[in-house]
Amino acid sequence: MKHATPSLDFRLPLAIGGLSLAVACDDPPLAERLREAAESYAPWLWPGPARCQVTVQFFHDDQAAAGRPGAWATPQASFARDGTCWLRAPGVTGCIAADVRSARLQLAGLEAASPAVDYFLRAVLALLADRAGGFLLHSAGLLRRGRAVVLSGQSGAGKSTAVRVSAGLPDTAALGDDLILLLPDGDGWRAYGTPFWNPETPAAWRGAQTESGQLAAILPLAQDRAVFAQPLAAAAAVAGLLSALPIAPLDANRVPALLARLARLAASAPVAELHLRPDPSF
């Protein structure tokens, strides 16, 4: 009796803050590698239709294979005149359509499959958020009694530290420590957790990663010996937030609309630079 060969096709439908995308792959070895890495996205599985269809496939030409990297390298992003987003690194090429309804990631080998897909999905979500009138912000998020505080800043500013020291506090949980989704919500904004955390963050800290909260404040971080908050002028707040947005500001055509939207965001929630020590005193 012959046994049917199980399909190795891979499909991962996700919805993050109501923004939907579906990852698909029909190359069996690559599909198997993606299936092994899919556990971290499981809380966001969603069976409904997807706004963006993301296809992952192997390169099938010698020239691409010759560019296979020895180690993962972060792709460089650029935008074509028609708004198409391209992400390129040795052995990795990604393309996101201007309307963010389709995206394609091509890989030269299996070595970089997991980090490449993770990075590519971050880029897709950033552009979906922009399309929806929101932002994907390089930040941490803390949820306390239904209200969210977003802690922004570049790597090393203290985002992961703030999440770590807050993990055990009463009525406090972490939405994320790397990327937080912000979307308009009536007259205000709502902050959503995402699957995109720093890889070294322990799972025990991720208590509210699929939850959301009404945005209460945005606090750019500065490490200090004292703990205090310094309110920021509107222009400084907008400039700092713009620098914390991945992908979208690289398209010069988007920048005027981004600045106007960031000004509305800064006007709707307090923005203050938070100076903090590596302890829960803040």
BAMIGU-238588 format. One record per residue: residue number from 1; residue in three letters; z, x, y of N, C-alpha, C in turn. Coordinates in steps of 0.02 Angstrom, whole numbers, always signed. Atoms other than C-alpha are relative to their C-alpha. Layout:
residues N
<NUM, ALA, <Z, X, Y>, <Z, X, Y>, <Z, X, Y>> ...
//
This chain:
residues 282
<1, MET, <+0, +42, -59>, <+0, +0, +0>, <+0, +44, +62>> <2, LYS, <+3, -38, -62>, <-47, +68, +170>, <+48, -30, +52>> <3, HIS, <-46, +21, -53>, <+81, +62, +309>, <-34, +9, +68>> <4, ALA, <+30, -4, -67>, <+26, +26, +487>, <+33, +56, +39>> <5, THR, <-26, -54, -41>, <+44, +176, +601>, <+29, -30, +64>> <6, PRO, <-29, +29, -61>, <+165, +130, +742>, <-34, +27, +63>> <7, SER, <+31, -20, -63>, <+92, +134, +916>, <+46, +46, +38>> <8, LEU, <-39, -45, -41>, <+149, +278, +1022>, <-12, -12, +75>> <9, ASP, <+10, +16, -71>, <+90, +198, +1183>, <+68, -11, +33>> <10, PHE, <-63, +3, -36>, <+226, +205, +1314>, <-9, -44, +62>> <11, ARG, <+1, +41, -60>, <+264, +74, +1446>, <+72, -10, +24>> <12, LEU, <-67, +4, -28>, <+414, +73, +1562>, <-4, -42, +64>> <13, PRO, <+1, +42, -60>, <+424, -76, +1682>, <+68, +1, +35>> <14, LEU, <-62, -7, -37>, <+554, -54, +1819>, <-1, -42, +63>> <15, ALA, <-8, +31, -65>, <+620, -146, +1970>, <+62, +29, +33>> <16, ILE, <-54, -33, -36>, <+728, -55, +2098>, <+4, -34, +68>> <17, GLY, <-6, +37, -62>, <+792, -162, +2240>, <-54, -51, +9>> <18, GLY, <+54, +49, -3>, <+658, -289, +2197>, <-69, +31, +6>> <19, LEU, <+65, -34, -2>, <+519, -158, +2210>, <-19, +19, -71>> <20, SER, <+17, -7, +71>, <+427, -158, +2045>, <-57, +49, -11>> <21, LEU, <+53, -46, +22>, <+323, -26, +1957>, <+4, +6, -75>> <22, ALA, <+3, -7, +73>, <+269, +5, +1779>, <-35, +65, -17>> <23, VAL, <+28, -63, +22>, <+239, +174, +1698>, <-33, -11, -68>> <24, ALA, <+35, +7, +64>, <+110, +180, +1558>, <-33, +66, -19>> <25, CYS, <+31, -61, +26>, <+44, +320, +1447>, <-27, -14, -69>> <26, ASP, <+28, +11, +66>, <-73, +317, +1297>, <-17, +65, -35>> <27, ASP, <+6, -64, +36>, <-72, +503, +1250>, <+62, +6, -44>> <28, PRO, <-59, +3, +44>, <+41, +504, +1094>, <+52, +55, +12>> <29, PRO, <-53, -50, -10>, <+129, +674, +1119>, <+36, -9, +68>> <30, LEU, <-30, +10, -66>, <+156, +640, +1304>, <+42, -64, +1>> <31, ALA, <-38, +63, +3>, <+211, +461, +1270>, <+67, +11, -35>> <32, GLU, <-62, -13, +35>, <+341, +525, +1148>, <+49, +39, +44>> <33, ARG, <-43, -38, -45>, <+408, +650, +1275>, <+29, -45, +55>> <34, LEU, <-24, +46, -52>, <+421, +513, +1408>, <+51, -48, -29>> <35, ARG, <-47, +45, +31>, <+509, +398, +1286>, <+69, +33, -6>> <36, GLU, <-64, -36, +7>, <+642, +531, +1258>, <+37, +4, +67>> <37, ALA, <-30, -8, -66>, <+671, +544, +1446>, <+14, -67, +35>> <38, ALA, <-1, +65, -34>, <+670, +356, +1482>, <+70, -30, +4>> <39, GLU, <-66, +31, +2>, <+855, +323, +1450>, <+31, -7, +69>> <40, SER, <-32, +2, -67>, <+905, +363, +1629>, <-27, -57, +42>> <41, TYR, <+29, +56, -38>, <+792, +221, +1691>, <+18, -68, -31>> <42, ALA, <-12, +63, +37>, <+855, +91, +1565>, <+34, -54, +41>> <43, PRO, <-32, +54, -37>, <+970, -2, +1687>, <-47, -37, +47>> <44, TRP, <+46, +32, -46>, <+819, -43, +1795>, <-60, -33, -35>> <45, LEU, <+54, +32, +37>, <+708, -113, +1657>, <-8, -72, +24>> <46, TRP, <+15, +67, -26>, <+622, -272, +1714>, <-65, -24, -31>> <47, PRO, <+59, +22, +38>, <+499, -377, +1613>, <-54, -34, +42>> <48, GLY, <+49, +37, -42>, <+408, -458, +1760>, <-60, +42, +19>> <49, PRO, <+60, -36, -22>, <+243, -408, +1840>, <+18, +57, +47>> <50, ALA, <-12, -59, -41>, <+233, -240, +1927>, <-48, +3, +59>> <51, ARG, <+44, -7, -57>, <+167, -212, +2102>, <-42, +63, -6>> <52, CYS, <+36, -64, +6>, <+119, -31, +2063>, <-5, +20, -74>> <53, GLN, <+12, -23, +68>, <+41, +25, +1899>, <-7, +76, +1>> <54, VAL, <-1, -73, +1>, <+81, +208, +1865>, <-25, +24, -67>> <55, THR, <+29, -27, +62>, <-27, +296, +1735>, <+15, +74, -5>> <56, VAL, <-14, -71, +13>, <+28, +462, +1659>, <-46, +22, -56>> <57, GLN, <+48, -22, +50>, <-101, +563, +1562>, <-5, +76, +2>> <58, PHE, <+14, -71, +3>, <-149, +738, +1507>, <-66, +14, +37>> <59, PHE, <+65, -26, -18>, <-283, +839, +1591>, <-40, +12, -64>> <60, HIS, <+41, -12, +59>, <-428, +855, +1472>, <-58, +46, +17>> <61, ASP, <+52, -49, -15>, <-523, +1003, +1542>, <+32, +69, +3>> <62, ASP, <-25, -68, +5>, <-506, +1192, +1525>, <+27, +27, +66>> <63, GLN, <-22, -25, -64>, <-489, +1226, +1710>, <+71, -23, +16>> <64, ALA, <-67, +25, -13>, <-335, +1116, +1725>, <+50, +34, -46>> <65, ALA, <-45, -32, +48>, <-258, +1190, +1568>, <+16, +71, +21>> <66, ALA, <-11, -68, -23>, <-280, +1364, +1643>, <+52, +3, +55>> <67, GLY, <-49, +1, -53>, <-168, +1311, +1786>, <+69, -22, -23>> <68, ARG, <-64, +23, +27>, <-24, +1263, +1671>, <+56, +46, +24>> <69, PRO, <-54, -42, -26>, <+139, +1322, +1750>, <+46, +26, -54>> <70, GLY, <-50, -25, +46>, <+267, +1430, +1663>, <+66, -37, +8>> <71, ALA, <-61, +38, -13>, <+406, +1327, +1743>, <-16, -55, +50>> <72, TRP, <+11, +55, -46>, <+425, +1167, +1843>, <-1, +24, +72>> <73, ALA, <+5, -15, -72>, <+369, +1183, +2024>, <-9, -65, +37>> <74, THR, <+4, +62, -38>, <+394, +1046, +2153>, <-70, -8, +31>> <75, PRO, <+67, +9, -28>, <+224, +973, +2200>, <+1, -3, +77>> <76, GLN, <+10, +7, -72>, <+160, +985, +2378>, <-35, -66, +14>> <77, ALA, <+29, +66, -16>, <+122, +815, +2455>, <-44, +4, +61>> <78, SER, <+44, +5, -58>, <-20, +776, +2574>, <-33, -69, -2>> <79, PHE, <+32, +65, -5>, <-112, +622, +2635>, <-73, +9, +22>> <80, ALA, <+70, +2, -21>, <-299, +592, +2645>, <-7, -48, +59>> <81, ARG, <+11, +42, -59>, <-374, +503, +2795>, <+6, -74, -16>> <82, ASP, <-3, +70, +18>, <-381, +340, +2699>, <+70, -22, -21>> <83, GLY, <-68, +17, +17>, <-193, +345, +2666>, <+20, +16, -71>> <84, THR, <-17, -20, +68>, <-203, +405, +2486>, <+47, +60, +1>> <85, CYS, <-48, -55, +4>, <-56, +518, +2442>, <-16, +43, -61>> <86, TRP, <+12, -48, +54>, <-89, +674, +2338>, <+60, +45, -8>> <87, LEU, <-54, -47, +15>, <+44, +780, +2252>, <-28, +50, -50>> <88, ARG, <+30, -51, +42>, <-9, +946, +2179>, <+47, +59, -10>> <89, ALA, <-34, -62, +19>, <+73, +1091, +2088>, <-40, +29, -59>> <90, PRO, <+36, -26, +58>, <+8, +1209, +1952>, <+11, -44, -62>> <91, GLY, <-3, +42, +59>, <-32, +1097, +1805>, <+21, -71, +12>> <92, VAL, <-21, +68, -17>, <+17, +938, +1898>, <-42, -26, +58>> <93, THR, <+35, +32, -55>, <-90, +821, +2002>, <+18, -74, -1>> <94, GLY, <-16, +71, -6>, <-32, +651, +2065>, <-38, -31, +57>> <95, CYS, <+37, +37, -51>, <-123, +520, +2166>, <+29, -70, +5>> <96, ILE, <-27, +66, -13>, <-47, +363, +2245>, <-45, -36, +49>> <97, ALA, <+47, +37, -42>, <-165, +233, +2317>, <+33, -21, +65>> <98, ALA, <-26, +16, -66>, <-146, +189, +2500>, <+38, -66, +0>> <99, ASP, <-35, +65, +3>, <-95, +10, +2456>, <+58, +0, -50>> <100, VAL, <-54, -10, +48>, <+29, +77, +2325>, <-2, -51, -57>> <101, ARG, <+7, +44, +58>, <-40, -38, +2192>, <-17, +38, -64>> <102, SER, <+14, -41, +59>, <-92, +102, +2076>, <+15, +73, +17>> <103, ALA, <-16, -71, -7>, <-44, +283, +2047>, <-17, +34, -66>> <104, ARG, <+18, -37, +61>, <-100, +417, +1925>, <+30, +70, +3>> <105, LEU, <-29, -67, +6>, <-8, +573, +1868>, <-33, +34, -59>> <106, GLN, <+32, -39, +53>, <-101, +705, +1768>, <+38, +65, -10>> <107, LEU, <-38, -59, +18>, <-13, +846, +1676>, <-41, +45, -46>> <108, ALA, <+37, -47, +43>, <-82, +1003, +1594>, <+37, +13, -65>> <109, GLY, <-38, -12, +61>, <+57, +1010, +1464>, <+64, -40, +0>> <110, LEU, <-61, +39, +9>, <+220, +938, +1400>, <+60, +31, +37>> <111, GLU, <-59, -35, -25>, <+335, +1069, +1478>, <+31, -34, +61>> <112, ALA, <-25, +27, -63>, <+349, +986, +1648>, <-1, -76, +2>> <113, ALA, <+11, +73, +0>, <+327, +805, +1592>, <+59, -38, +32>> <114, SER, <-57, +39, -24>, <+504, +741, +1626>, <+12, +9, +75>> <115, PRO, <-11, -7, -72>, <+533, +820, +1798>, <-59, -23, +42>> <116, ALA, <+59, +22, -38>, <+354, +783, +1852>, <-1, -76, +7>> <117, VAL, <-1, +73, -4>, <+368, +598, +1810>, <+56, -23, +46>> <118, ASP, <-56, +19, -43>, <+539, +587, +1894>, <-18, +11, +73>> <119, TYR, <+18, -14, -70>, <+474, +669, +2053>, <-54, -49, +23>> <120, PHE, <+55, +44, -19>, <+317, +562, +2052>, <+25, -71, +13>> <121, LEU, <-27, +67, -10>, <+416, +400, +2034>, <+40, -3, +65>> <122, ARG, <-33, -2, -65>, <+522, +453, +2184>, <-51, -10, +56>> <123, ALA, <+52, +6, -51>, <+362, +471, +2285>, <-27, -71, +2>> <124, VAL, <+24, +69, +3>, <+298, +302, +2226>, <+49, -48, +32>> <125, LEU, <-50, +45, -28>, <+462, +217, +2269>, <+6, +9, +76>> <126, ALA, <-3, -12, -72>, <+465, +300, +2441>, <-56, -38, +36>> <127, LEU, <+56, +34, -32>, <+294, +227, +2480>, <+4, -76, -10>> <128, LEU, <-13, +72, +8>, <+337, +57, +2406>, <+51, -25, +51>> <129, ALA, <-51, +19, -49>, <+491, +53, +2517>, <-30, -3, +70>> <130, ASP, <+32, +0, -65>, <+387, +98, +2669>, <-44, -63, +7>> <131, ARG, <+44, +59, +0>, <+264, -41, +2623>, <+41, -64, +10>> <132, ALA, <-43, +59, -5>, <+410, -163, +2613>, <+41, -2, +65>> <133, GLY, <-37, -1, -62>, <+476, -116, +2785>, <+67, +34, -4>> <134, GLY, <-64, -35, +9>, <+617, -7, +2719>, <-9, +74, -6>> <135, PHE, <+0, -73, +5>, <+657, +172, +2676>, <+30, +21, -67>> <136, LEU, <-36, -37, +51>, <+700, +285, +2531>, <+30, +60, +36>> <137, LEU, <-34, -49, -42>, <+830, +398, +2611>, <+34, +52, -44>> <138, HIS, <-34, -54, +34>, <+888, +568, +2551>, <+73, -3, +20>> <139, SER, <-69, +15, -19>, <+1071, +520, +2547>, <+40, -19, -62>> <140, ALA, <-45, +30, +49>, <+1222, +468, +2447>, <+21, -69, +25>> <141, GLY, <-23, +66, -20>, <+1291, +292, +2447>, <+65, -17, -34>> <142, LEU, <-63, +23, +27>, <+1467, +225, +2423>, <+7, -74, +12>> <143, LEU, <-8, +73, -3>, <+1504, +42, +2388>, <+74, -16, -2>> <144, ARG, <-71, +19, -4>, <+1671, -32, +2440>, <+5, -73, +21>> <145, ARG, <-9, +71, -14>, <+1708, -219, +2428>, <-64, -32, +28>> <146, GLY, <+63, +31, -18>, <+1525, -267, +2443>, <-36, +30, +59>> <147, ARG, <+32, -32, -58>, <+1488, -154, +2592>, <-16, +72, -18>> <148, ALA, <+24, -67, +18>, <+1390, +8, +2581>, <+2, +46, +60>> <149, VAL, <+3, -54, -49>, <+1411, +169, +2677>, <-49, +52, -27>> <150, VAL, <+50, -49, +20>, <+1264, +288, +2671>, <+16, +67, +33>> <151, LEU, <-17, -68, -23>, <+1300, +475, +2685>, <-63, +42, -6>> <152, SER, <+64, -34, +1>, <+1143, +567, +2735>, <+9, +75, +11>> <153, GLY, <-2, -72, -11>, <+1101, +751, +2746>, <-43, +36, -50>> <154, GLN, <+40, -41, +45>, <+998, +888, +2669>, <+43, +28, -56>> <155, SER, <-37, -29, +55>, <+1046, +979, +2510>, <+54, +48, +26>> <156, GLY, <-56, -41, -21>, <+1216, +1062, +2529>, <+43, -29, +55>> <157, ALA, <-39, +30, -55>, <+1279, +944, +2664>, <+66, -29, -24>> <158, GLY, <-62, +27, +27>, <+1412, +873, +2548>, <-6, -69, -31>> <159, LYS, <+9, +67, +28>, <+1335, +714, +2476>, <+31, -6, -69>> <160, SER, <-28, +3, +68>, <+1378, +752, +2295>, <+75, +9, +1>> <161, THR, <-72, -10, -6>, <+1550, +813, +2347>, <+34, -66, +21>> <162, ALA, <-29, +64, -22>, <+1583, +649, +2438>, <+2, -51, -57>> <163, VAL, <+0, +45, +58>, <+1533, +552, +2282>, <+53, +21, -50>> <164, ARG, <-49, -24, +49>, <+1640, +662, +2171>, <+71, -18, +19>> <165, VAL, <-69, +11, -20>, <+1799, +646, +2273>, <+15, -74, +9>> <166, SER, <-10, +71, -9>, <+1772, +458, +2296>, <+0, -39, -66>> <167, ALA, <+11, +35, +63>, <+1740, +418, +2113>, <+62, -36, -26>> <168, GLY, <-61, +31, +27>, <+1921, +379, +2073>, <+39, -42, +48>> <169, LEU, <-37, +39, -50>, <+1972, +287, +2231>, <-4, -74, -15>> <170, PRO, <+0, +73, +14>, <+2019, +102, +2219>, <-57, -35, +38>> <171, ASP, <+52, +42, -30>, <+1879, -23, +2253>, <-59, +39, +27>> <172, THR, <+54, -43, -24>, <+1754, +119, +2279>, <-43, +23, -58>> <173, ALA, <+46, -23, +52>, <+1600, +160, +2176>, <-61, +30, +33>> <174, ALA, <+58, -36, -27>, <+1445, +266, +2199>, <-65, -36, -15>> <175, LEU, <+68, +25, +9>, <+1271, +194, +2226>, <-47, +57, -20>> <176, GLY, <+43, -56, +15>, <+1195, +367, +2212>, <+22, +61, +39>> <177, ASP, <-17, -60, -37>, <+1207, +548, +2270>, <-62, +40, +21>> <178, ASP, <+61, -36, -18>, <+1025, +592, +2304>, <-48, -43, +41>> <179, LEU, <+47, +44, -35>, <+914, +445, +2354>, <+26, -71, -1>> <180, ILE, <-22, +69, -7>, <+967, +274, +2419>, <-57, -40, +32>> <181, LEU, <+52, +45, -25>, <+848, +130, +2450>, <+30, -47, +52>> <182, LEU, <-21, +44, -53>, <+868, +35, +2614>, <-55, -50, +14>> <183, LEU, <+48, +53, -12>, <+781, -133, +2638>, <+28, -50, +50>> <184, PRO, <-24, +51, -48>, <+790, -264, +2778>, <+33, -58, -38>> <185, ASP, <-36, +55, +31>, <+912, -404, +2740>, <+25, -45, +57>> <186, GLY, <-18, +42, -56>, <+916, -542, +2871>, <+0, +40, +65>> <187, ASP, <-6, -38, -62>, <+978, -467, +3034>, <+23, +72, -12>> <188, GLY, <-25, -67, +15>, <+1042, -312, +2944>, <-42, +34, -53>> <189, TRP, <+34, -39, +52>, <+1000, -196, +2801>, <+44, +0, -62>> <190, ARG, <-36, -4, +64>, <+1048, -182, +2618>, <-16, +67, -32>> <191, ALA, <+7, -64, +34>, <+1077, -20, +2524>, <+3, -10, -75>> <192, TYR, <+7, +8, +72>, <+1025, -8, +2341>, <+7, +68, -34>> <193, GLY, <+0, -59, +42>, <+1066, +119, +2208>, <-67, +9, -34>> <194, THR, <+64, -16, +32>, <+920, +206, +2122>, <+14, +42, -63>> <195, PRO, <-10, -44, +59>, <+893, +303, +1959>, <+2, +73, +18>> <196, PHE, <+13, -70, -19>, <+872, +463, +2059>, <+64, +33, +26>> <197, TRP, <-61, -37, -14>, <+1031, +566, +2053>, <-13, +75, -10>> <198, ASN, <+3, -71, +17>, <+1060, +753, +2053>, <+12, +8, -74>> <199, PRO, <-5, -5, +73>, <+1038, +808, +1872>, <+69, +20, -25>> <200, GLU, <-65, -23, +23>, <+1210, +890, +1863>, <+56, -50, +11>> <201, THR, <-52, +49, -14>, <+1303, +734, +1919>, <+23, -34, -65>> <202, PRO, <-24, +32, +62>, <+1415, +670, +1776>, <-12, -75, +0>> <203, ALA, <+12, +72, +6>, <+1377, +496, +1712>, <+60, -41, +21>> <204, ALA, <-61, +37, -17>, <+1558, +446, +1743>, <+4, -17, +74>> <205, TRP, <-2, +14, -72>, <+1527, +451, +1932>, <-47, -56, +19>> <206, ARG, <+55, +46, -18>, <+1383, +327, +1925>, <+20, -73, -11>> <207, GLY, <-28, +65, +15>, <+1486, +168, +1930>, <-39, -59, +26>> <208, ALA, <+33, +57, -31>, <+1377, +59, +2042>, <-74, +12, +11>> <209, GLN, <+68, -23, -14>, <+1205, +135, +2024>, <-52, -56, +3>> <210, THR, <+48, +54, -3>, <+1116, -31, +1996>, <+20, -55, +49>> <211, GLU, <-25, +51, -46>, <+1215, -127, +2128>, <-27, +12, +70>> <212, SER, <+21, -6, -70>, <+1188, -151, +2314>, <+55, -27, +44>> <213, GLY, <-50, +24, -47>, <+1288, -186, +2470>, <-29, -4, +70>> <214, GLN, <+20, +5, -70>, <+1268, -239, +2650>, <+16, +65, +35>> <215, LEU, <-9, -65, -32>, <+1245, -82, +2753>, <+52, -6, +56>> <216, ALA, <-54, +1, -50>, <+1404, -48, +2854>, <-6, +58, +49>> <217, ALA, <+5, -59, -44>, <+1369, +126, +2924>, <-44, +53, -33>> <218, ILE, <+37, -59, +23>, <+1259, +280, +2910>, <+36, +61, +29>> <219, LEU, <-40, -57, -20>, <+1354, +444, +2916>, <-34, +65, -21>> <220, PRO, <+23, -68, +15>, <+1258, +609, +2923>, <+60, +46, -8>> <221, LEU, <-58, -41, +19>, <+1372, +740, +2846>, <-2, +70, +31>> <222, ALA, <-8, -69, -21>, <+1437, +905, +2912>, <+65, +25, -30>> <223, GLN, <-60, -27, +29>, <+1560, +1012, +2815>, <+42, +34, +55>> <224, ASP, <-44, -23, -53>, <+1712, +1059, +2920>, <+70, +7, -28>> <225, ARG, <-70, -4, +20>, <+1897, +1101, +2912>, <+39, -61, +22>> <226, ALA, <-32, +61, -24>, <+1941, +943, +3007>, <-41, -60, -21>> <227, VAL, <+35, +61, +18>, <+1895, +763, +2970>, <-4, -44, +62>> <228, PHE, <+9, +44, -57>, <+1821, +662, +3112>, <-73, -24, +1>> <229, ALA, <+67, +27, -7>, <+1668, +557, +3155>, <-21, +3, +73>> <230, GLN, <+27, -7, -68>, <+1560, +594, +3307>, <-60, -46, +8>> <231, PRO, <+58, +45, -9>, <+1448, +449, +3363>, <-61, +38, +25>> <232, LEU, <+63, -33, -19>, <+1266, +501, +3383>, <-39, -43, +48>> <233, ALA, <+46, +36, -44>, <+1149, +454, +3524>, <-58, -25, -40>> <234, ALA, <+54, +33, +37>, <+1005, +344, +3471>, <-55, +49, -19>> <235, ALA, <+55, -47, +14>, <+874, +483, +3485>, <+20, +49, -55>> <236, ALA, <-23, -47, +51>, <+979, +605, +3382>, <+5, -34, -67>> <237, ALA, <-6, +37, +63>, <+1013, +471, +3251>, <-68, -9, -32>> <238, VAL, <+67, +12, +27>, <+829, +429, +3232>, <-31, +65, -25>> <239, ALA, <+28, -63, +21>, <+777, +612, +3224>, <+30, +24, -66>> <240, GLY, <-33, -20, +62>, <+906, +649, +3090>, <-21, -42, -59>> <241, LEU, <+21, +44, +55>, <+857, +499, +2986>, <-72, +14, -20>> <242, LEU, <+70, -15, +16>, <+672, +542, +2999>, <-4, +62, -45>> <243, SER, <+2, -62, +40>, <+708, +715, +2927>, <+27, -12, -71>> <244, ALA, <-27, +16, +67>, <+797, +631, +2779>, <-45, -44, -41>> <245, LEU, <+47, +42, +36>, <+646, +528, +2728>, <-49, +43, -40>> <246, PRO, <+50, -37, +38>, <+542, +598, +2585>, <-69, -32, +4>> <247, ILE, <+69, +19, +9>, <+352, +588, +2577>, <-31, -37, +60>> <248, ALA, <+33, +43, -49>, <+314, +451, +2705>, <-13, +35, +67>> <249, PRO, <+14, -31, -65>, <+334, +557, +2865>, <-56, +53, -2>> <250, LEU, <+55, -49, +4>, <+202, +679, +2799>, <-67, -30, +20>> <251, ASP, <+60, +35, -23>, <+72, +548, +2844>, <+8, -14, +74>> <252, ALA, <-7, +6, -73>, <+50, +565, +3032>, <-12, -72, +24>> <253, ASN, <+15, +69, -21>, <-20, +389, +3042>, <+59, -47, -8>> <254, ARG, <-58, +43, +11>, <+145, +317, +2980>, <+57, +14, +49>> <255, VAL, <-58, -22, -38>, <+260, +411, +3098>, <+19, -48, +57>> <256, PRO, <-21, +46, -53>, <+253, +293, +3250>, <+37, -62, -26>> <257, ALA, <-33, +59, +28>, <+298, +142, +3142>, <+67, +19, -30>> <258, LEU, <-64, -22, +28>, <+433, +242, +3053>, <+52, +10, +55>> <259, LEU, <-48, -11, -55>, <+513, +293, +3218>, <+25, -66, +28>> <260, ALA, <-21, +65, -26>, <+514, +114, +3281>, <+47, -35, -48>> <261, ARG, <-43, +33, +50>, <+590, +51, +3118>, <+67, +35, -5>> <262, LEU, <-63, -36, +1>, <+721, +189, +3116>, <+43, -16, +61>> <263, ALA, <-38, +19, -59>, <+770, +143, +3293>, <+34, -68, -11>> <264, ARG, <-31, +65, +15>, <+800, -36, +3234>, <+57, +8, -49>> <265, LEU, <-53, -13, +48>, <+901, +29, +3087>, <+62, +29, +35>> <266, ALA, <-56, -32, -35>, <+1008, +140, +3200>, <+35, -48, +47>> <267, ALA, <-31, +49, -45>, <+1038, -6, +3318>, <+39, -53, -37>> <268, SER, <-32, +54, +38>, <+1095, -122, +3179>, <+62, +23, -38>> <269, ALA, <-58, -27, +36>, <+1225, -7, +3097>, <+25, +62, +36>> <270, PRO, <-26, -61, -32>, <+1341, +126, +3169>, <-27, +63, -33>> <271, VAL, <+22, -65, +25>, <+1273, +303, +3151>, <+44, +53, +33>> <272, ALA, <-44, -51, -27>, <+1399, +443, +3170>, <+1, +60, -48>> <273, GLU, <-4, -61, +41>, <+1407, +623, +3109>, <+71, +6, -27>> <274, LEU, <-65, -4, +32>, <+1549, +634, +2984>, <+15, +72, -19>> <275, HIS, <-24, -66, +19>, <+1640, +800, +2975>, <+53, -10, -54>> <276, LEU, <-45, +13, +57>, <+1731, +815, +2810>, <+17, +63, -37>> <277, ARG, <-21, -51, +46>, <+1826, +927, +2694>, <-17, -22, -71>> <278, PRO, <+15, +19, +70>, <+1795, +931, +2504>, <+58, -35, -34>> <279, ASP, <-55, +39, +29>, <+1934, +804, +2472>, <-7, -72, +23>> <280, PRO, <+9, +71, -17>, <+1958, +614, +2487>, <+24, -20, +70>> <281, SER, <-31, +18, -64>, <+2035, +624, +2662>, <-48, -37, +46>> <282, PHE, <+47, +33, -46>, <+1874, +564, +2746>, <-1, -76, -11>> 
//
